Amino acid sequence: MKNDYFNASKSPAIGLLAVLPLIIAYEWLSRSLFAEEGIQLRNMVDSTFRQIFDYLGLGHNLLLVIFMVAVVLALLLDSKQAASIHLHYFGLVVIESAFYAVLLGSIVSRLTATVLSMSNNHLSDRAAIMLSLGAGAYEELVFRGIIYQFTALPLIRYLDVTPLIAFIQAAVLSSLLFSGLHYLGTENFTWYTAYYRFFAGLFFCGLYQLRGLGVAAWTHALYDLFIYLT
């Protein structure tokens, strides 16, 4: 049973399904904050893609539609794994992720608190929860699930790069982008926060590689939440 869970939880189908509750809760909290308090907050990745889609004349909810299509495709392509999905696996993903989040947060809580205080001052608890969920969902999907994964695979398949070197190169590229794109908004660049986010990106690349998208996304979300609310 233990091996069944660890193998299944790494699959794309279960990973994407595990991310779905994060996105649903994030969207609900974002809309409720705007409706009740007039506060318009969005995760950095979500906001960036919405601006691109608006500029191209596409619907600003296109990112959510793309994610839903990806879930369906993953279930169809990974039909054997999808057929053996057990609901309690998703609870185990959250429990496992909470362990990693608390462990990581306890080790680097002072560093993380400094970074978050520089970029997200005076957030309400509800806004902090919303941003944490969005970070776990969208940042892991884009920086690990897409950039990291789809940088490494072509290096291995078409350029004959050894898997270890390919994954290291992909992790470095993904983490550089992960760090750099945080400064597209109003936050001022500092080497302290840039280095911190780069090494955090490397950590999440390693977690994604070892435990899959679902665990990486939930760990990221719970980790941010742990720091915001403690």
C-alpha positions in Angstrom: 0.0 0.0 0.0 2.8 2.4 0.9 4.6 1.8 -2.5 1.2 2.1 -4.3 0.7 5.6 -2.8 4.2 6.8 -3.4 4.1 5.7 -7.1 0.6 6.9 -7.8 1.1 10.3 -6.1 3.9 11.1 -8.6 1.7 10.6 -11.7 0.5 13.6 -13.7 -3.1 12.6 -13.3 -3.1 12.6 -9.5 -0.8 15.6 -9.4 -3.1 17.8 -11.4 -6.2 16.5 -9.5 -4.4 17.3 -6.2 -3.8 20.9 -7.4 -7.5 21.4 -8.4 -8.7 22.1 -4.8 -6.0 24.7 -4.4 -7.1 26.6 -7.5 -10.8 26.4 -6.6 -10.2 27.8 -3.1 -7.8 30.4 -4.5 -10.4 31.6 -7.1 -13.2 31.7 -4.5 -11.1 33.6 -2.0 -9.9 36.1 -4.7 -13.5 36.8 -5.9 -14.9 37.1 -2.3 -12.2 39.5 -1.4 -13.0 41.7 -4.4 -16.8 41.4 -3.8 -16.8 42.1 -0.1 -13.8 44.4 0.4 -13.0 45.7 -3.0 -9.5 44.2 -2.8 -8.1 42.9 -6.1 -5.2 40.5 -5.3 -3.8 37.9 -7.7 -0.8 35.5 -7.6 2.1 36.8 -9.7 1.9 34.0 -12.3 -1.9 34.2 -12.6 -1.8 38.0 -12.9 1.0 37.9 -15.6 -0.9 35.4 -17.7 -4.2 37.3 -17.4 -2.5 40.5 -18.6 -1.0 38.6 -21.6 -4.4 37.1 -22.4 -6.1 40.4 -22.1 -3.5 42.0 -24.4 -4.1 39.3 -27.0 -7.9 39.9 -26.7 -8.5 36.5 -25.1 -10.6 35.8 -22.0 -8.9 36.6 -18.7 -10.1 33.2 -17.3 -8.3 31.3 -20.0 -5.6 30.1 -17.6 -8.3 28.2 -15.6 -9.7 26.8 -18.7 -6.2 25.6 -19.8 -5.7 23.9 -16.5 -9.1 22.1 -16.7 -8.2 20.8 -20.2 -4.8 19.7 -18.8 -6.6 17.7 -16.1 -8.8 16.0 -18.6 -5.9 15.2 -20.9 -3.8 13.8 -18.1 -6.7 11.5 -17.0 -7.1 10.3 -20.5 -3.4 9.8 -21.3 -2.8 8.2 -17.9 -6.0 6.2 -17.9 -4.4 3.2 -16.2 -3.3 5.3 -13.3 -6.5 7.3 -13.2 -8.5 4.1 -12.9 -6.7 3.1 -9.7 -7.0 6.5 -8.0 -8.0 6.1 -4.3 -9.6 9.1 -2.6 -7.5 8.7 0.5 -4.4 9.3 -1.6 -5.3 13.0 -1.7 -5.5 13.2 2.1 -2.1 11.5 2.3 -0.7 14.1 -0.2 -1.8 16.9 2.1 -0.4 15.2 5.2 2.9 14.5 3.5 3.1 18.0 2.2 2.3 19.5 5.6 5.2 17.6 7.1 7.6 19.0 4.5 6.2 22.5 4.9 6.5 22.6 8.6 10.0 21.1 8.5 11.2 23.6 5.9 9.4 26.5 7.5 10.9 25.7 10.9 14.4 25.6 9.4 14.2 28.8 7.4 11.3 30.7 9.1 13.4 33.8 9.8 14.6 34.1 6.2 11.2 33.5 4.8 9.5 36.0 7.1 12.0 38.6 6.0 11.3 37.9 2.3 7.5 37.9 2.7 7.5 41.1 4.9 9.3 42.9 2.1 6.7 42.0 -0.6 3.4 41.5 1.2 2.9 44.1 4.0 -0.4 44.4 5.9 -2.2 41.4 4.5 -5.3 40.1 6.1 -5.4 36.4 7.1 -7.9 35.7 4.2 -5.6 37.5 1.7 -2.6 35.6 3.0 -4.4 32.3 2.6 -5.5 33.2 -0.9 -2.0 34.1 -2.0 -0.5 31.0 -0.4 -2.9 28.7 -2.3 -2.3 30.6 -5.5 1.5 30.3 -5.1 1.3 26.6 -4.5 -0.9 26.0 -7.5 0.2 28.3 -10.2 3.9 28.7 -9.5 4.4 24.9 -9.2 2.4 24.3 -12.4 4.4 26.9 -14.4 7.9 26.8 -12.9 8.2 23.1 -12.1 5.4 21.3 -14.0 6.2 23.2 -17.3 9.5 25.0 -17.4 11.5 22.6 -15.3 10.0 19.4 -16.8 9.9 20.5 -20.4 13.4 22.0 -20.3 15.0 18.7 -19.1 13.2 16.3 -21.4 14.3 17.8 -24.7 17.9 18.0 -23.4 17.8 14.3 -22.6 15.9 13.2 -25.7 17.4 15.4 -28.5 20.8 16.6 -27.2 21.9 13.4 -25.5 22.5 15.2 -22.2 22.7 12.8 -19.3 19.6 12.9 -17.1 21.4 14.3 -14.0 23.0 17.2 -15.9 19.7 17.9 -17.8 17.7 18.1 -14.6 20.4 20.3 -12.9 20.4 22.7 -15.9 16.6 22.7 -16.0 16.4 23.4 -12.3 18.8 26.3 -12.5 16.8 27.9 -15.4 13.5 27.3 -13.7 14.7 28.8 -10.4 16.3 31.8 -12.1 12.9 32.6 -13.8 11.1 31.8 -10.6 13.2 34.3 -8.7 13.3 37.0 -11.4 9.6 37.1 -12.3 8.7 38.1 -8.7 10.1 41.6 -9.5 7.7 42.3 -12.4 5.3 43.9 -10.0 5.9 46.6 -7.4 8.5 44.8 -5.3 12.0 46.3 -5.5 14.9 44.0 -6.4 17.3 43.0 -3.7 20.0 40.3 -3.9 18.9 38.9 -0.6 15.4 38.1 -1.8 16.6 37.0 -5.3 19.1 34.5 -3.8 16.5 33.2 -1.4 13.9 32.6 -4.1 16.5 31.0 -6.4 17.4 28.4 -3.7 13.7 27.9 -2.8 13.1 27.2 -6.5 15.9 24.6 -6.5 14.3 22.9 -3.4 10.9 22.7 -5.1 12.4 21.4 -8.3 14.0 18.6 -6.2 10.7 17.9 -4.4 8.8 17.9 -7.8 11.3 15.4 -9.2 11.1 13.1 -6.2 7.5 13.4 -5.2 5.6 14.9 -8.2 3.4 18.0 -8.8 0.8 17.4 -6.2 3.2 17.2 -3.2 5.3 20.1 -4.5 2.2 22.3 -4.9 0.7 21.5 -1.5 4.1 21.8 0.2 4.6 25.3 -1.4 1.1 26.4 -0.4 1.2 25.1 3.1 4.8 26.4 3.5 3.8 30.0 2.6 0.7 29.7 4.8 2.8 28.5 7.7 5.1 31.5 7.4 2.3 34.0 6.8 0.2 33.0 9.8 3.0 32.3 12.4 
